[in-house]
Amino acid sequence: MKKKNYKERYEELHDLFNEFLSDHRLVLESIGELRAENEILKGILLKYGIEIPTKYVDF
C-alpha cells in the first residue's frame, strides 16, 4: 500500500470536514424543530390550565 501524499490527505480531510459541517447543520435544525414543537406543546398545556414545572419549561 503506497502512502498518500499531502494533497490526497488534504482532500480527504476537507471532505470529512464538510461532511461534519453538514451533519452539524442537520443537528441544529433538529434542535430548532424540537424547540418549536416544545413551545407549541407548552402553549397547549397552558391553554388547558396545566402548569409546567420550571425545570421542564426551558429546552
LINFEN-V569334 format. One record per residue. N is the residue number from 1. SS is DSSP state (@ for helix, = for strand, . for the rest). Layout:
N:SS
N:SS
//
This chain:
1:.
2:.
3:.
4:.
5:.
6:@
7:@
8:@
9:@
10:@
11:@
12:@
13:@
14:@
15:@
16:@
17:@
18:@
19:@
20:@
21:@
22:@
23:@
24:@
25:@
26:@
27:@
28:@
29:@
30:@
31:@
32:@
33:@
34:@
35:@
36:@
37:@
38:@
39:@
40:@
41:@
42:@
43:@
44:@
45:@
46:@
47:@
48:.
49:.
50:.
51:.
52:.
53:.
54:@
55:@
56:@
57:@
58:.
59:.
//
